Amino acid sequence: LEEEEILLYAEFDSVLDEAMLQETSLFKIIALDSDEPFFQIGTQMYCGKWLDSVGTHLFFELEEAPPPLDPVFSNIPSSLLNFKFKTRKCLELSRIFINKKQTDEKADNLNSLHIIDIKAPTMDRKETEEQIDRRGVEVETAASEDGAKEVQDPQ
C-alpha cells in the first residue's frame, strides 16, 4: 500500500476544537481534484471550494535538533523551521450536515401502512394516547388531507 503526503492550505468558516486537530485525528478528503471537494474531520463534514489566495501561503517543517551555531555571535534557537512548500491556492471549507437518504424499500413500506384517524369522536386525545401506549406502538404523526393527525395502526 503506497502512502502519499499532500500539503493543503484550508480556511474553515467556523472555529474548530483543538481536540479535532491532533496529529492522531482522522482526516478524510473526497474528490480533492474536483471544484468542490469534501473534507471530514472526525464526525464533522465540510464542503470546500478552491480560491486564489492573496499572496503566497508558506509551509514550514519543524526541525527538533537544529545544527549547532556559534554561541558567541548568535542566540541558540530551541527549534528551527525549514521551508517545505508554497501555494497560491486555498481551500475554503464550510460545515455541512449529511442526512441519511431514505431507500425506496423503506418508502414503499411507509406508503403501504394502514393509518387510522386519532380524531375519533368517542375518545379524547388523552384516552387515545393511553390506548396507543397500552398497545406498545410507536406513534408517528402525519398530516392527512383534512388536516387531522394520524398514527400507525399495527394491525
DSSP file (Angstrom, degrees, kcal/mol; ACC not computed):
  #  RESIDUE AA STRUCTURE BP1 BP2  ACC     N-H-->O    O-->H-N    N-H-->O    O-->H-N    TCO  KAPPA ALPHA  PHI   PSI    X-CA   Y-CA   Z-CA
    1    1 A L              0   0    0      0, 0.0     2,-0.3     0, 0.0     0, 0.0   0.000 360.0 360.0 360.0 123.1    0.0    0.0    0.0
    2    2 A E        -     0   0    0      2,-0.0     2,-0.4     0, 0.0     0, 0.0  -0.689 360.0-152.2 -91.6 138.7    1.5    3.3   -1.1
    3    3 A E        -     0   0    0     -2,-0.3     2,-0.4     2,-0.0     0, 0.0  -0.904   8.2-166.2-112.6 137.4    1.2    6.4    1.0
    4    4 A E        -     0   0    0     -2,-0.4     2,-0.5     2,-0.0    -2,-0.0  -0.980  11.6-143.7-126.5 134.3    1.2    9.9   -0.4
    5    5 A E        -     0   0    0     -2,-0.4     2,-0.4     2,-0.0    -2,-0.0  -0.837  17.6-173.4 -98.2 130.2    1.6   13.1    1.6
    6    6 A I        -     0   0    0     -2,-0.5     2,-0.5     2,-0.0    -2,-0.0  -0.988  13.6-149.2-124.4 127.8   -0.4   16.1    0.4
    7    7 A L        +     0   0    0     -2,-0.4     2,-0.4     2,-0.0    52,-0.0  -0.836  22.6 179.8 -95.7 134.0    0.0   19.6    1.9
    8    8 A L        -     0   0    0     -2,-0.5     2,-0.6     2,-0.0    82,-0.1  -0.997  24.5-146.6-140.2 129.1   -3.2   21.6    1.8
    9    9 A Y        +     0   0    0     -2,-0.4    82,-2.5    80,-0.3     2,-0.4  -0.882  30.4 177.9 -96.5 119.9   -4.0   25.2    3.0
   10   10 A A  E     -a   91   0A   0     -2,-0.6     2,-0.5    80,-0.2    82,-0.2  -0.960  21.2-158.8-128.0 140.6   -7.5   25.3    4.2
   11   11 A E  E     -a   92   0A   0     80,-2.4    82,-3.5    -2,-0.4     2,-0.3  -0.977  15.1-150.6-115.9 129.4   -9.7   28.0    5.8
   12   12 A F  E     -a   93   0A   0     -2,-0.5    82,-0.2    80,-0.2     4,-0.1  -0.751  14.9-139.6-100.2 146.5  -12.7   27.0    7.8
   13   13 A D  S    S+     0   0    0     80,-1.8     2,-0.3    -2,-0.3    81,-0.1   0.537  88.4  37.8 -80.2  -6.0  -15.8   29.1    8.2
   14   14 A S  S    S-     0   0    0     79,-0.2     2,-0.3     0, 0.0    -2,-0.1  -0.896  95.9 -89.4-138.2 167.9  -16.1   28.3   11.9
   15   15 A V        -     0   0    0     -2,-0.3     2,-0.3     1,-0.0    -2,-0.1  -0.626  41.1-142.5 -80.5 133.7  -13.7   27.7   14.8
   16   16 A L        -     0   0    0     -2,-0.3     2,-0.2    -4,-0.1     5,-0.0  -0.735  18.5-110.1 -98.0 146.5  -12.5   24.1   15.2
   17   17 A D    >>  -     0   0    0     -2,-0.3     3,-1.3     1,-0.1     4,-0.6  -0.518  23.1-128.8 -71.0 138.2  -12.0   22.4   18.6
   18   18 A E  G >4 S+     0   0    0      1,-0.3     3,-1.1    -2,-0.2    -1,-0.1   0.832 106.8  63.6 -58.7 -33.2   -8.3   21.8   19.4
   19   19 A A  G >4 S+     0   0    0      1,-0.3     3,-0.8     2,-0.2    -1,-0.3   0.799  97.8  56.9 -63.2 -27.5   -9.0   18.1   20.1
   20   20 A M  G <4 S+     0   0    0     -3,-1.3    -1,-0.3     1,-0.2    -2,-0.2   0.740 102.5  56.0 -73.7 -22.3  -10.1   17.7   16.5
   21   21 A L  G << S+     0   0    0     -3,-1.1    -1,-0.2    -4,-0.6    -2,-0.2   0.036  76.0 127.8-104.1  26.6   -6.7   18.9   15.2
   22   22 A Q  S X  S-     0   0    0     -3,-0.8     3,-1.7     1,-0.1    -3,-0.0  -0.391  73.3-110.7 -75.8 159.9   -4.4   16.5   17.0
   23   23 A E  T 3  S+     0   0    0      1,-0.3    -1,-0.1    -2,-0.1    -3,-0.0   0.767 119.6  53.9 -62.3 -24.8   -1.8   14.5   15.0
   24   24 A T  T 3  S+     0   0    0      2,-0.1    -1,-0.3     0, 0.0    -3,-0.0   0.484  83.2 117.9 -89.1  -2.3   -3.8   11.4   15.7
   25   25 A S    <   -     0   0    0     -3,-1.7     2,-0.5     1,-0.1    -5,-0.1  -0.335  68.0-120.3 -66.6 146.2   -7.1   12.8   14.3
   26   26 A L        -     0   0    0      2,-0.0    16,-1.8    -2,-0.0     2,-0.4  -0.784  30.7-174.0 -91.5 124.3   -8.6   11.1   11.3
   27   27 A F  E     -B   41   0A   0     -2,-0.5     2,-0.4    14,-0.2    14,-0.2  -0.953   2.4-171.4-117.0 136.0   -9.0   13.3    8.2
   28   28 A K  E     -B   40   0A   0     12,-2.5    12,-3.2    -2,-0.4     2,-0.4  -0.992   3.3-166.9-128.1 138.4  -10.7   12.2    5.0
   29   29 A I  E     -B   39   0A   0     -2,-0.4     2,-0.5    10,-0.2    10,-0.2  -0.990   3.1-165.3-124.9 130.0  -10.8   14.0    1.7
   30   30 A I  E    S-B   38   0A   0      8,-2.9     8,-2.5    -2,-0.4     4,-0.1  -0.961  71.5  -3.6-116.2 130.9  -13.2   13.1   -1.1
   31   31 A A    >   +     0   0    0     -2,-0.5     3,-1.6     6,-0.2    -1,-0.2   0.920  68.6 171.4  59.1  51.5  -12.8   14.4   -4.7
   32   32 A L  T 3  S+     0   0    0      1,-0.3    -1,-0.1    -3,-0.2    -2,-0.1   0.823  75.5  54.2 -60.2 -32.8   -9.8   16.6   -3.9
   33   33 A D  T 3  S+     0   0    0      3,-0.1    -1,-0.3     2,-0.0    -2,-0.1   0.520  94.6  90.7 -80.8  -5.0   -9.2   17.3   -7.6
   34   34 A S  S <  S-     0   0    0     -3,-1.6    -4,-0.0     1,-0.1     0, 0.0  -0.285  90.4-108.6 -85.4 173.9  -12.8   18.5   -8.1
   35   35 A D  S    S+     0   0    0      1,-0.3    15,-0.9    14,-0.1    -1,-0.1   0.791 114.5  33.5 -70.8 -28.8  -14.2   22.0   -7.9
   36   36 A E  S    S-     0   0    0     13,-0.2    -1,-0.3    -5,-0.1    13,-0.2  -0.712  80.0-175.9-130.0  81.4  -16.0   21.2   -4.6
   37   37 A P        -     0   0    0      0, 0.0    11,-2.9     0, 0.0     2,-0.4  -0.363  20.2-129.8 -73.9 158.2  -14.1   18.6   -2.5
   38   38 A F  E     -BC  30  47A   0     -8,-2.5    -8,-2.9     9,-0.2     2,-0.4  -0.883  19.5-164.7-109.8 143.3  -15.5   17.2    0.7
   39   39 A F  E     -BC  29  46A   0      7,-2.6     7,-2.4    -2,-0.4     2,-0.5  -0.994   1.4-165.1-132.4 128.7  -13.4   17.1    3.9
   40   40 A Q  E     -BC  28  45A   0    -12,-3.2   -12,-2.5    -2,-0.4     2,-0.5  -0.970   7.9-178.3-120.7 129.0  -14.2   15.1    7.0
   41   41 A I  E >  S-BC  27  44A   0      3,-2.3     3,-2.2    -2,-0.5     2,-0.4  -0.968  71.1 -48.2-121.7 111.9  -12.6   15.6   10.4
   42   42 A G  T 3  S-     0   0    0    -16,-1.8   -14,-0.0    -2,-0.5   -22,-0.0  -0.508 123.5 -23.7  62.8-118.2  -13.8   13.1   12.9
   43   43 A T  T 3  S+     0   0    0     -2,-0.4     2,-0.4    -3,-0.1    -1,-0.3   0.413 116.6 100.2-103.7  -0.1  -17.6   13.2   12.5
   44   44 A Q  E <   -C   41   0A   0     -3,-2.2    -3,-2.3    53,-0.1     2,-0.4  -0.724  57.4-154.4 -93.4 135.8  -17.9   16.7   11.0
   45   45 A M  E     -CD  40  96A   0     51,-0.7    51,-2.4    -2,-0.4     2,-0.3  -0.848   9.7-172.6-109.9 144.1  -18.2   17.2    7.3
   46   46 A Y  E     -CD  39  95A   0     -7,-2.4    -7,-2.6    -2,-0.4     2,-0.4  -0.982  14.7-147.7-133.6 144.7  -17.2   20.2    5.3
   47   47 A C  E     -CD  38  94A   0     47,-2.8    47,-2.7    -2,-0.3     2,-0.2  -0.944  26.0-162.9-110.2 134.8  -17.7   21.2    1.6
   48   48 A G  E     - D   0  93A   0    -11,-2.9     2,-0.3    -2,-0.4    45,-0.2  -0.709  17.5-161.9-118.2 165.6  -15.0   23.2    0.0
   49   49 A K  E     - D   0  92A   0     43,-1.6    43,-2.5    -2,-0.2     2,-0.3  -0.988  28.4-115.8-143.1 143.0  -14.3   25.4   -2.9
   50   50 A W  E     - D   0  91A   0    -15,-0.9     2,-0.3    -2,-0.3    41,-0.2  -0.597  34.5-177.6 -82.0 133.9  -10.9   26.4   -4.3
   51   51 A L  E     - D   0  90A   0     39,-2.9    39,-2.5    -2,-0.3     2,-0.4  -0.938  30.7-115.0-127.6 151.4   -9.9   30.1   -4.2
   52   52 A D  E     - D   0  89A   0     -2,-0.3    37,-0.2    37,-0.2     2,-0.1  -0.747  40.0-129.7 -81.3 131.7   -6.9   32.0   -5.4
   53   53 A S  E     -     0   0A   0     35,-3.2     2,-0.9    -2,-0.4    -1,-0.0  -0.454   9.1-120.8 -81.9 152.7   -5.1   33.4   -2.4
   54   54 A V  E    S-     0   0A   0     -2,-0.1     2,-0.2     2,-0.0    -1,-0.1  -0.854  90.4 -12.1 -87.6 106.6   -4.0   37.0   -2.0
   55   55 A G  E    S-     0   0A   0     -2,-0.9     2,-0.4    33,-0.1    -2,-0.2  -0.566 103.0 -57.3  94.8-165.1   -0.2   36.4   -1.6
   56   56 A T  E     -     0   0A   0     -2,-0.2     2,-0.5    30,-0.0    32,-0.2  -0.959  37.6-140.2-122.8 134.5    1.5   33.1   -1.1
   57   57 A H  E     - D   0  87A   0     30,-2.9    30,-2.2    -2,-0.4     2,-0.4  -0.810  21.9-154.8 -92.8 132.0    1.0   30.6    1.7
   58   58 A L  E     - D   0  86A   0     -2,-0.5     2,-0.4    28,-0.2    28,-0.2  -0.855   5.0-152.8-111.1 142.2    4.2   29.0    3.0
   59   59 A F  E     - D   0  85A   0     26,-3.2    25,-3.1    -2,-0.4    26,-1.4  -0.948  14.2-171.8-113.4 133.3    4.6   25.6    4.7
   60   60 A F  E     - D   0  83A   0     -2,-0.4     2,-0.4    23,-0.2    23,-0.2  -0.904  14.9-140.8-123.3 153.1    7.5   25.0    7.1
   61   61 A E  E     - D   0  82A   0     21,-3.0    21,-2.8    -2,-0.3     2,-0.4  -0.943  22.3-123.7-113.9 134.2    8.7   21.9    8.9
   62   62 A L  E     - D   0  81A   0     -2,-0.4     2,-0.6    19,-0.2    19,-0.2  -0.623  17.3-155.6 -79.6 127.0    9.9   22.0   12.5
   63   63 A E  E     - D   0  80A   0     17,-3.4    17,-1.8    -2,-0.4    -1,-0.0  -0.921   2.4-162.9-103.9 115.7   13.4   20.7   13.0
   64   64 A E  S    S+     0   0    0     -2,-0.6    -1,-0.2     1,-0.3    17,-0.0   0.901  81.2  37.4 -68.3 -43.9   13.8   19.5   16.6
   65   65 A A  S    S-     0   0    0     14,-0.1    -1,-0.3    15,-0.1    14,-0.1  -0.793  81.4-162.1-113.5  88.7   17.6   19.4   16.8
   66   66 A P        -     0   0    0      0, 0.0     3,-0.1     0, 0.0    -2,-0.0  -0.285  33.5 -90.7 -67.9 155.5   18.9   22.4   14.9
   67   67 A P        -     0   0    0      0, 0.0     2,-0.1     0, 0.0     0, 0.0  -0.352  53.5 -93.9 -63.6 146.7   22.6   22.4   13.9
   68   68 A P        -     0   0    0      0, 0.0     2,-0.2     0, 0.0     8,-0.0  -0.380  43.9-160.4 -65.4 136.3   24.9   24.0   16.5
   69   69 A L        -     0   0    0     -2,-0.1     7,-0.1    -3,-0.1     5,-0.0  -0.659  36.8 -80.8-109.0 168.5   25.6   27.6   15.9
   70   70 A D     >  -     0   0    0     -2,-0.2     4,-1.5     1,-0.2     3,-0.5  -0.607  39.2-156.7 -70.7 111.3   28.4   29.8   17.2
   71   71 A P  T  4 S+     0   0    0      0, 0.0    -1,-0.2     0, 0.0     5,-0.1   0.697  86.7  59.9 -67.1 -18.7   27.2   30.7   20.7
   72   72 A V  T  4 S+     0   0    0      1,-0.2     3,-0.1     3,-0.1    -2,-0.0   0.893 115.8  29.0 -75.4 -39.6   29.4   33.8   20.9
   73   73 A F  T  4 S+     0   0    0     -3,-0.5     2,-0.3     1,-0.1    -1,-0.2   0.546 122.9  32.8-103.0  -8.0   27.9   35.5   17.9
   74   74 A S  S  < S-     0   0    0     -4,-1.5     2,-0.2    -5,-0.0    -1,-0.1  -0.990  78.0-105.0-147.4 155.3   24.3   34.2   17.8
   75   75 A N        -     0   0    0     -2,-0.3    -5,-0.1     1,-0.1    -3,-0.1  -0.529  37.4-121.4 -74.3 145.8   21.4   33.1   20.0
   76   76 A I        -     0   0    0     -2,-0.2     2,-0.1    -5,-0.1    -1,-0.1  -0.808  27.1-143.3 -91.1 112.5   20.9   29.4   20.1
   77   77 A P        -     0   0    0      0, 0.0     3,-0.1     0, 0.0    -8,-0.1  -0.465   8.5-139.1 -75.1 148.2   17.3   28.7   19.0
   78   78 A S  S    S+     0   0    0      1,-0.2     2,-0.3    -2,-0.1    -2,-0.0   0.771  87.7   9.0 -76.0 -25.4   15.4   25.9   20.7
   79   79 A S        -     0   0    0    -14,-0.1     2,-0.4     2,-0.0   -15,-0.2  -0.971  69.0-143.8-149.0 163.1   13.9   24.8   17.3
   80   80 A L  E     - D   0  63A   0    -17,-1.8   -17,-3.4    -2,-0.3     2,-0.5  -0.986   9.7-141.0-133.2 139.3   14.4   25.7   13.7
   81   81 A L  E     - D   0  62A   0     -2,-0.4     2,-0.4   -19,-0.2   -19,-0.2  -0.876  14.5-161.3-102.6 130.1   11.8   26.0   10.8
   82   82 A N  E     - D   0  61A   0    -21,-2.8   -21,-3.0    -2,-0.5     2,-0.1  -0.914  27.3-109.9-109.5 136.4   12.8   24.7    7.4
   83   83 A F  E     + D   0  60A   0     -2,-0.4   -23,-0.2   -23,-0.2     3,-0.1  -0.416  42.2 166.6 -63.3 133.6   10.9   25.8    4.2
   84   84 A K  E     -     0   0A   0    -25,-3.1     2,-0.3     1,-0.4   -24,-0.2   0.754  53.2 -20.5-115.7 -47.2    8.8   22.9    2.8
   85   85 A F  E     - D   0  59A   0    -26,-1.4   -26,-3.2     2,-0.0    -1,-0.4  -0.984  46.5-147.5-163.1 159.4    6.3   24.1    0.3
   86   86 A K  E     - D   0  58A   0     -2,-0.3     2,-0.3   -28,-0.2   -28,-0.2  -0.970  14.9-178.8-135.8 154.7    4.4   27.1   -1.1
   87   87 A T  E     - D   0  57A   0    -30,-2.2   -30,-2.9    -2,-0.3    -2,-0.0  -0.992  27.7-160.8-149.7 154.1    1.0   27.5   -2.6
   88   88 A R  E    S+     0   0A   0     -2,-0.3   -35,-3.2   -32,-0.2     2,-0.3   0.239  73.9  87.3-113.8   7.2   -1.3   30.3   -4.1
   89   89 A K  E     - D   0  52A   0    -37,-0.2     2,-0.4   -32,-0.1   -80,-0.3  -0.819  56.0-167.1-109.0 149.1   -4.5   28.2   -3.7
   90   90 A C  E     - D   0  51A   0    -39,-2.5   -39,-2.9    -2,-0.3     2,-0.7  -0.998  16.5-141.3-135.6 138.2   -6.7   28.0   -0.7
   91   91 A L  E     -aD  10  50A   0    -82,-2.5   -80,-2.4    -2,-0.4     2,-0.6  -0.891  17.5-157.1-100.2 110.2   -9.5   25.5    0.1
   92   92 A E  E     -aD  11  49A   0    -43,-2.5   -43,-1.6    -2,-0.7     2,-0.4  -0.795  13.6-159.4 -90.5 121.0  -12.3   27.4    1.8
   93   93 A L  E     -aD  12  48A   0    -82,-3.5   -80,-1.8    -2,-0.6     2,-0.4  -0.865  11.8-170.3-112.0 133.4  -14.4   24.9    3.8
   94   94 A S  E     - D   0  47A   0    -47,-2.7   -47,-2.8    -2,-0.4     2,-0.1  -0.952  31.4-109.3-118.7 139.4  -18.0   25.4    5.0
   95   95 A R  E     - D   0  46A   0     -2,-0.4     2,-0.3   -49,-0.2   -49,-0.3  -0.431  38.5-176.0 -68.7 135.8  -19.7   23.0    7.5
   96   96 A I  E     - D   0  45A   0    -51,-2.4   -51,-0.7    -2,-0.1     2,-0.5  -0.909  19.0-137.4-128.6 159.6  -22.4   20.8    6.1
   97   97 A F        -     0   0    0     -2,-0.3     2,-0.4   -53,-0.1   -53,-0.1  -0.980  15.9-143.7-121.4 128.2  -24.8   18.3    7.7
   98   98 A I        -     0   0    0     -2,-0.5     2,-0.4     3,-0.0   -53,-0.0  -0.767   9.7-158.3 -94.9 130.1  -25.4   14.9    6.0
   99   99 A N        -     0   0    0     -2,-0.4     2,-0.3     0, 0.0    -2,-0.0  -0.886  27.2-110.7-105.6 139.4  -28.9   13.4    6.1
  100  100 A K        -     0   0    0     -2,-0.4     2,-0.3     1,-0.1     0, 0.0  -0.507  34.3-123.0 -69.6 130.5  -29.4    9.7    5.6
  101  101 A K        -     0   0    0     -2,-0.3     2,-0.4     1,-0.1    -1,-0.1  -0.566  20.9-123.0 -77.8 135.3  -31.2    9.0    2.3
  102  102 A Q        -     0   0    0     -2,-0.3    -1,-0.1     1,-0.1     2,-0.1  -0.646  28.0-129.7 -79.4 129.0  -34.4    7.1    2.6
  103  103 A T     >  -     0   0    0     -2,-0.4     4,-2.0     1,-0.1     5,-0.1  -0.354  17.0-114.8 -76.8 160.3  -34.2    3.9    0.5
  104  104 A D  H  > S+     0   0    0      1,-0.2     4,-2.3     2,-0.2     5,-0.2   0.853 115.6  57.1 -61.9 -35.6  -37.0    3.0   -2.0
  105  105 A E  H  > S+     0   0    0      1,-0.2     4,-2.0     2,-0.2    -1,-0.2   0.917 107.7  46.4 -63.8 -43.5  -37.9   -0.1    0.1
  106  106 A K  H  > S+     0   0    0      1,-0.2     4,-2.1     2,-0.2    -1,-0.2   0.894 111.3  52.4 -65.5 -39.4  -38.5    2.0    3.2
  107  107 A A  H  X S+     0   0    0     -4,-2.0     4,-1.9     1,-0.2    -2,-0.2   0.896 108.7  50.1 -63.7 -40.6  -40.6    4.5    1.3
  108  108 A D  H  X S+     0   0    0     -4,-2.3     4,-1.5     1,-0.2    -1,-0.2   0.899 109.6  51.5 -64.5 -40.4  -42.7    1.6   -0.1
  109  109 A N  H  < S+     0   0    0     -4,-2.0     4,-0.4     1,-0.2    -2,-0.2   0.895 109.9  49.1 -63.5 -40.3  -43.2    0.2    3.4
  110  110 A L  H >< S+     0   0    0     -4,-2.1     3,-0.8     1,-0.2    -1,-0.2   0.878 110.6  50.6 -67.2 -37.0  -44.3    3.6    4.8
  111  111 A N  H 3< S+     0   0    0     -4,-1.9    -1,-0.2     1,-0.2    -2,-0.2   0.790 108.6  52.2 -70.8 -27.8  -46.8    4.1    1.9
  112  112 A S  T 3< S+     0   0    0     -4,-1.5    -1,-0.2    -5,-0.1    -2,-0.2   0.448  83.4 115.5 -90.1   0.1  -48.4    0.6    2.5
  113  113 A L  S <  S-     0   0    0     -3,-0.8     2,-0.4    -4,-0.4    -3,-0.0  -0.415  70.2-119.8 -71.1 143.7  -49.0    1.2    6.2
  114  114 A H        -     0   0    0     39,-0.4    39,-1.9    -2,-0.1     2,-0.4  -0.711  32.2-158.5 -82.1 131.9  -52.6    1.2    7.4
  115  115 A I  E     -E  152   0B   0     -2,-0.4     2,-0.3    37,-0.2    37,-0.2  -0.932   7.5-163.9-119.4 135.0  -53.4    4.6    9.0
  116  116 A I  E     -E  151   0B   0     35,-1.8    35,-1.6    -2,-0.4     2,-0.4  -0.824  26.0-110.5-113.8 157.7  -56.2    5.4   11.5
  117  117 A D  E     -E  150   0B   0     -2,-0.3    33,-0.2    33,-0.2     3,-0.2  -0.707  13.5-156.9 -89.2 131.9  -57.5    8.8   12.5
  118  118 A I  S    S+     0   0    0     31,-1.7     2,-2.5    -2,-0.4    -1,-0.1   0.795  81.3  81.4 -74.4 -29.1  -56.8   10.0   16.0
  119  119 A K        +     0   0    0     30,-0.5    -1,-0.2     3,-0.0     5,-0.1  -0.222  61.1 159.5 -78.0  53.1  -59.8   12.4   16.0
  120  120 A A    >   -     0   0    0     -2,-2.5     3,-0.9    -3,-0.2     8,-0.1  -0.587  43.1-134.2 -74.3 137.2  -62.3    9.6   16.8
  121  121 A P  T 3  S+     0   0    0      0, 0.0    -1,-0.1     0, 0.0    -2,-0.0   0.755 100.3  54.7 -67.4 -23.9  -65.5   11.2   18.2
  122  122 A T  T 3  S+     0   0    0      1,-0.0     2,-0.4     2,-0.0    -3,-0.0   0.666 107.7  50.6 -85.5 -15.2  -65.8    8.7   21.1
  123  123 A M  S <  S-     0   0    0     -3,-0.9     2,-0.1    -5,-0.1    -3,-0.0  -0.943  70.6-141.8-125.0 142.9  -62.3    9.3   22.6
  124  124 A D     >  -     0   0    0     -2,-0.4     4,-2.1    -5,-0.1     5,-0.2  -0.413  41.6 -92.5 -89.1 178.6  -60.4   12.4   23.5
  125  125 A R  H  > S+     0   0    0      1,-0.2     4,-2.5     2,-0.2     5,-0.2   0.883 123.5  51.7 -60.8 -42.5  -56.7   12.8   22.9
  126  126 A K  H  > S+     0   0    0      1,-0.2     4,-2.3     2,-0.2    -1,-0.2   0.918 110.4  48.2 -64.0 -43.8  -55.6   11.6   26.3
  127  127 A E  H  > S+     0   0    0      1,-0.2     4,-2.2     2,-0.2    -1,-0.2   0.899 111.9  50.6 -62.5 -39.9  -57.6    8.4   26.0
  128  128 A T  H  X S+     0   0    0     -4,-2.1     4,-2.2     2,-0.2    -2,-0.2   0.918 110.3  48.7 -64.2 -43.7  -56.3    7.8   22.5
  129  129 A E  H  X S+     0   0    0     -4,-2.5     4,-2.5     1,-0.2    -2,-0.2   0.891 111.1  50.7 -64.0 -39.2  -52.7    8.2   23.7
  130  130 A E  H  X S+     0   0    0     -4,-2.3     4,-2.0     2,-0.2    -1,-0.2   0.896 110.0  50.3 -64.5 -39.5  -53.3    5.8   26.6
  131  131 A Q  H  X S+     0   0    0     -4,-2.2     4,-1.4     2,-0.2    -2,-0.2   0.905 111.8  47.5 -64.7 -41.2  -54.7    3.2   24.2
  132  132 A I  H  X>S+     0   0    0     -4,-2.2     5,-1.6     1,-0.2     4,-1.0   0.904 109.9  52.9 -66.7 -41.1  -51.7    3.5   22.0
  133  133 A D  H  <5S+     0   0    0     -4,-2.5     3,-0.4     1,-0.2    -2,-0.2   0.880 106.4  53.6 -62.0 -38.4  -49.3    3.2   24.9
  134  134 A R  H  <5S+     0   0    0     -4,-2.0    -1,-0.2     1,-0.2    -2,-0.2   0.854 107.5  51.0 -65.2 -34.3  -51.0    0.0   26.1
  135  135 A R  H  <5S-     0   0    0     -4,-1.4    -1,-0.2    -5,-0.1    -2,-0.2   0.722 107.6-129.0 -73.9 -20.8  -50.5   -1.5   22.6
  136  136 A G  T  <5 +     0   0    0     -4,-1.0     2,-0.4    -3,-0.4    -3,-0.2   0.829  53.1 154.2  75.2  31.8  -46.8   -0.6   22.7
  137  137 A V      < -     0   0    0     -5,-1.6     2,-0.4    15,-0.0    -1,-0.3  -0.776  46.6-124.8 -97.8 136.5  -47.0    1.1   19.3
  138  138 A E        -     0   0    0     -2,-0.4     2,-0.4     1,-0.0    14,-0.3  -0.674  30.4-130.6 -78.0 129.1  -44.6    3.9   18.4
  139  139 A V        +     0   0    0     -2,-0.4     2,-0.4    12,-0.1    12,-0.1  -0.675  27.3 178.6 -88.0 130.2  -46.6    7.0   17.4
  140  140 A E        -     0   0    0     -2,-0.4     2,-0.3     2,-0.0    12,-0.2  -0.999  16.0-149.2-126.5 128.3  -45.7    8.8   14.1
  141  141 A T        +     0   0    0     -2,-0.4     2,-0.3    10,-0.1    10,-0.1  -0.714  19.8 169.1 -99.4 149.9  -47.8   11.8   13.1
  142  142 A A  E     -F  150   0B   0      8,-0.5     8,-1.0    -2,-0.3     2,-0.5  -0.974  35.9-108.4-150.1 156.0  -48.6   12.9    9.6
  143  143 A A  E     -F  149   0B   0     -2,-0.3     6,-0.2     6,-0.2     2,-0.1  -0.765  31.6-156.7 -91.1 129.1  -50.9   15.4    8.1
  144  144 A S    >   -     0   0    0      4,-1.5     3,-1.3    -2,-0.5     6,-0.0  -0.358  37.2 -92.5 -92.2-179.3  -53.9   14.0    6.2
  145  145 A E  T 3  S+     0   0    0      1,-0.3    -1,-0.1    -2,-0.1    -2,-0.0   0.854 127.5  46.9 -64.7 -34.2  -55.9   15.8    3.5
  146  146 A D  T 3  S-     0   0    0      2,-0.1    -1,-0.3     1,-0.0    -3,-0.0   0.387 119.6-107.8 -90.0   5.7  -58.4   17.2    6.1
  147  147 A G  S <  S+     0   0    0     -3,-1.3     2,-0.1     1,-0.3    -2,-0.1   0.450  71.8 141.9  87.9   0.9  -55.6   18.3    8.5
  148  148 A A        -     0   0    0      1,-0.1    -4,-1.5    -5,-0.1    -1,-0.3  -0.462  53.6-117.3 -75.7 147.7  -56.3   15.6   11.1
  149  149 A K  E     - F   0 143B   0     -6,-0.2   -31,-1.7    -2,-0.1   -30,-0.5  -0.626  35.2-165.3 -83.6 145.7  -53.3   14.0   12.8
  150  150 A E  E     -EF 117 142B   0     -8,-1.0    -8,-0.5    -2,-0.3     2,-0.3  -0.899  11.0-161.0-132.5 157.7  -52.9   10.3   12.2
  151  151 A V  E     -E  116   0B   0    -35,-1.6   -35,-1.8    -2,-0.3     2,-0.3  -0.885  32.8 -92.4-132.0 166.0  -50.9    7.4   13.7
  152  152 A Q  E     -E  115   0B   0    -14,-0.3   -37,-0.2    -2,-0.3   -15,-0.0  -0.578  29.0-146.5 -78.6 139.8  -49.9    4.0   12.5
  153  153 A D        -     0   0    0    -39,-1.9   -39,-0.4    -2,-0.3    -1,-0.0  -0.943   4.0-151.7-103.5 123.1  -52.2    1.0   13.3
  154  154 A P              0   0    0      0, 0.0    -1,-0.1     0, 0.0   -39,-0.0   0.631 360.0 360.0 -71.6 -11.6  -50.1   -2.2   13.9
  155  155 A Q              0   0    0    -41,-0.1    -3,-0.0    -3,-0.0     0, 0.0   0.462 360.0 360.0 -95.2 360.0  -53.0   -4.5   12.7
